[in-house]
């Protein structure tokens, strides 16, 4: 397997240097460029296409989502992994909407950062457990201002619906009856104001619910 070509973007030189030093020890990762802001990140990509961008989102004293949007617009094949101190659900959702394939916090362990890079490189999505907890605390209904509160069981059902599990498979996976699965799906359709299961899948994708339950 070829090495993952990685661009590291962070406006703190010491932190960036530390990240690069750790990541370069991994056999399957090659840090091809470093950038301190969005402008430098774009120049790095123009010089040599990375596979993954490890992207800080608070640079030069302000939130930067635009760089991710630009990268995904110009080079959709590049994977962007948000690497941030921001724990606000609105910020996380903005990055996902901008096209990020994952979101981890800067307090993540070295091994988790490596796992996240490998996951997004393989076409998956990765969210740190803390990020996952934040995202599932409140789920905003499509087109509504207020938050819709889902039970843990409803979130589980939504998760597996989005992964295209059948009702029977969901029932077996989370140890509930087939009828209970059907009831949860009807309740989800009603709560989230969608028309059918296709609407549930679309909603789940938009809200970042296609996550591995860990």
Buried (B, 14 or more C-beta within 10 A) or exposed (E): EEEBBBBBBBBBEEBBEEBBEEBEEBEEBBBBBBBBBBEBBBEBBEEEEBBBBBBBBBBEEEBBBEBBBBBBEEBEEBBBBBBBEBEEBEBBBBBBEBBBBBBBBBEBEEEBBBBBBBBBBEEBBBBBEBBBEBBBEEBBBBEEEEEBEBEEEBBBBBBBBBBEBEBEEBBEBBEBEEEBBBEBBEBBBEBBEBEEBEBBBEBBEBBBBBBEEE
